[in-house]
Amino acid sequence: FTSSGSVYSSIHGFSQEEIKEKLLAFPGGSIDLLKQDSGIAVLTINNPPRMNAFSGAMMVDLEEKVTQLENWTDGKGVIVQGAAQTFCSGSDLNAVRAMLPLISVALVEGNALGGGAELTTACDFR
Ligand SMILES: CC[C@H](C(=O)O)C(=O)SCCNC(=O)CCNC(=O)[C@H](O)C(C)(C)COP(=O)(O)OP(=O)(O)OC[C@H]1O[C@@H](n2cnc3c(N)ncnc32)[C@H](O)[C@@H]1OP(=O)(O)O
């Protein structure tokens, strides 16, 4: 359930545009990008009514903002923050219920370090 829609595109054969269309069916919130003269940008996850959960539209927005950052030649760093004193409550559960093709669970016993830790976060539940 990523912004690039890789799960859907690789398994279900959807194009990027089809993924985008599906994600945009779940509106709400925004990803706000402020690029400062200092070269430091602030990316704000903004959906306070849902504790800054990621709607489908916000996933599309995030991909666009990340692309903007990648092309920002004066950029040195980015701070990621949540609006309204909370960071992020994950994916919007309404969108997850409607779109998740397969639920993945990381059953972690013992250490999960570096790429291992990243793998756990790529799963839906840990
Ligand atoms: C499939 C995995 C996926 C991924 O990895 O991509 C996920 O992320 S799944 C989502 C995982 N996140 C959660 O399960 C968090 C669920 N939310 C909570 O546990 C609580 O809401 C919490 C702890 C964030 C805040 O609790 P608090 O008591 O302070 O507030 P409320 O519970 O009353 O929440 C206010 C309001 O926000 C809505 N809300 C919160 N989180 C989500 C969410 N992830 N998706 C959709 N909506 C969310 C909550 O329903 C309340 O709405 P209201 O209309 O006022 O009832």
The ligand as an SDF file (V2000), in Angstrom:
LIG
                    3D

 56 58  0  0  0  0  0  0  0  0999 V2000
   -2.3700   -1.5920    6.7100 C   0  0  0  0  0  0  0  0  0  0  0  0
   -1.2270   -1.0110    7.4460 C   0  0  0  0  0  0  0  0  0  0  0  0
   -1.0710    0.4220    7.1970 C   0  0  0  0  0  0  0  0  0  0  0  0
    0.3230    0.7580    6.7220 C   0  0  0  0  0  0  0  0  0  0  0  0
    1.3320    0.2760    7.2760 O   0  0  0  0  0  0  0  0  0  0  0  0
    0.4000    1.4850    5.7300 O   0  0  0  0  0  0  0  0  0  0  0  0
   -1.4500    1.2510    8.3840 C   0  0  0  0  0  0  0  0  0  0  0  0
   -0.8290    2.1790    8.7340 O   0  0  0  0  0  0  0  0  0  0  0  0
   -2.9060    0.8070    9.0960 S   0  0  0  0  0  0  0  0  0  0  0  0
   -3.2180    2.1320   10.2500 C   0  0  0  0  0  0  0  0  0  0  0  0
   -2.5090    1.8890   11.5100 C   0  0  0  0  0  0  0  0  0  0  0  0
   -2.9030    2.9080   12.4400 N   0  0  0  0  0  0  0  0  0  0  0  0
   -3.7650    2.6580   13.3960 C   0  0  0  0  0  0  0  0  0  0  0  0
   -4.2770    1.5570   13.5730 O   0  0  0  0  0  0  0  0  0  0  0  0
   -4.0910    3.8430   14.2890 C   0  0  0  0  0  0  0  0  0  0  0  0
   -5.5620    3.8920   14.5680 C   0  0  0  0  0  0  0  0  0  0  0  0
   -5.8420    5.0310   15.4480 N   0  0  0  0  0  0  0  0  0  0  0  0
   -5.6320    5.0060   16.7690 C   0  0  0  0  0  0  0  0  0  0  0  0
   -5.1420    4.0450   17.3470 O   0  0  0  0  0  0  0  0  0  0  0  0
   -6.0320    6.2310   17.5290 C   0  0  0  0  0  0  0  0  0  0  0  0
   -6.9550    6.9760   16.7530 O   0  0  0  0  0  0  0  0  0  0  0  0
   -4.8370    7.1550   17.9000 C   0  0  0  0  0  0  0  0  0  0  0  0
   -3.9360    6.4380   18.9410 C   0  0  0  0  0  0  0  0  0  0  0  0
   -3.9910    7.5320   16.6960 C   0  0  0  0  0  0  0  0  0  0  0  0
   -5.3560    8.4680   18.5420 C   0  0  0  0  0  0  0  0  0  0  0  0
   -6.2640    8.1540   19.5820 O   0  0  0  0  0  0  0  0  0  0  0  0
   -7.1320    9.3370   20.2340 P   0  0  0  0  0  0  0  0  0  0  0  0
   -7.9740    8.7020   21.2880 O   0  0  0  0  0  0  0  0  0  0  0  0
   -6.2680   10.4770   20.5940 O   0  0  0  0  0  0  0  0  0  0  0  0
   -8.0790    9.8810   19.0320 O   0  0  0  0  0  0  0  0  0  0  0  0
   -9.2870    9.1150   18.3050 P   0  0  0  0  0  0  0  0  0  0  0  0
   -9.0880    7.6320   18.3140 O   0  0  0  0  0  0  0  0  0  0  0  0
  -10.5790    9.6260   18.8310 O   0  0  0  0  0  0  0  0  0  0  0  0
   -9.0590    9.5870   16.7750 O   0  0  0  0  0  0  0  0  0  0  0  0
   -9.5440   10.8370   16.3200 C   0  0  0  0  0  0  0  0  0  0  0  0
  -10.1590   10.6120   14.9560 C   0  0  0  0  0  0  0  0  0  0  0  0
   -9.1300   10.1800   14.0530 O   0  0  0  0  0  0  0  0  0  0  0  0
   -9.5630    9.0010   13.3870 C   0  0  0  0  0  0  0  0  0  0  0  0
   -8.3820    8.1950   13.0270 N   0  0  0  0  0  0  0  0  0  0  0  0
   -7.3080    7.9860   13.7710 C   0  0  0  0  0  0  0  0  0  0  0  0
   -6.4390    7.2050   13.1260 N   0  0  0  0  0  0  0  0  0  0  0  0
   -7.0170    6.9000   11.9370 C   0  0  0  0  0  0  0  0  0  0  0  0
   -6.6040    6.1140   10.8230 C   0  0  0  0  0  0  0  0  0  0  0  0
   -5.4110    5.4800   10.7870 N   0  0  0  0  0  0  0  0  0  0  0  0
   -7.4480    6.0360    9.7760 N   0  0  0  0  0  0  0  0  0  0  0  0
   -8.6380    6.6830    9.7750 C   0  0  0  0  0  0  0  0  0  0  0  0
   -9.0850    7.4390   10.8050 N   0  0  0  0  0  0  0  0  0  0  0  0
   -8.2750    7.5360   11.8710 C   0  0  0  0  0  0  0  0  0  0  0  0
  -10.4340    8.3160   14.4070 C   0  0  0  0  0  0  0  0  0  0  0  0
  -11.2610    7.3690   13.7590 O   0  0  0  0  0  0  0  0  0  0  0  0
  -11.2000    9.4980   14.9580 C   0  0  0  0  0  0  0  0  0  0  0  0
  -12.2040    9.8480   14.0330 O   0  0  0  0  0  0  0  0  0  0  0  0
  -13.7090   10.1950   14.5400 P   0  0  0  0  0  0  0  0  0  0  0  0
  -14.4760   10.4590   13.2960 O   0  0  0  0  0  0  0  0  0  0  0  0
  -13.5430   11.4070   15.4140 O   0  0  0  0  0  0  0  0  0  0  0  0
  -14.1840    8.9970   15.2910 O   0  0  0  0  0  0  0  0  0  0  0  0
  1  2  1  0
  2  3  1  0
  3  4  1  0
  3  7  1  0
  4  5  2  0
  4  6  1  0
  7  8  2  0
  7  9  1  0
  9 10  1  0
 10 11  1  0
 11 12  1  0
 12 13  1  0
 13 14  2  0
 13 15  1  0
 15 16  1  0
 16 17  1  0
 17 18  1  0
 18 19  2  0
 18 20  1  0
 20 21  1  0
 20 22  1  0
 22 23  1  0
 22 24  1  0
 22 25  1  0
 25 26  1  0
 26 27  1  0
 27 28  2  0
 27 29  1  0
 27 30  1  0
 30 31  1  0
 31 32  2  0
 31 33  1  0
 31 34  1  0
 34 35  1  0
 35 36  1  0
 36 37  1  0
 36 51  1  0
 37 38  1  0
 38 39  1  0
 38 49  1  0
 39 40  1  0
 39 48  1  0
 40 41  2  0
 41 42  1  0
 42 43  1  0
 42 48  2  0
 43 44  1  0
 43 45  2  0
 45 46  1  0
 46 47  2  0
 47 48  1  0
 49 50  1  0
 49 51  1  0
 51 52  1  0
 52 53  1  0
 53 54  2  0
 53 55  1  0
 53 56  1  0
M  END
$$$$
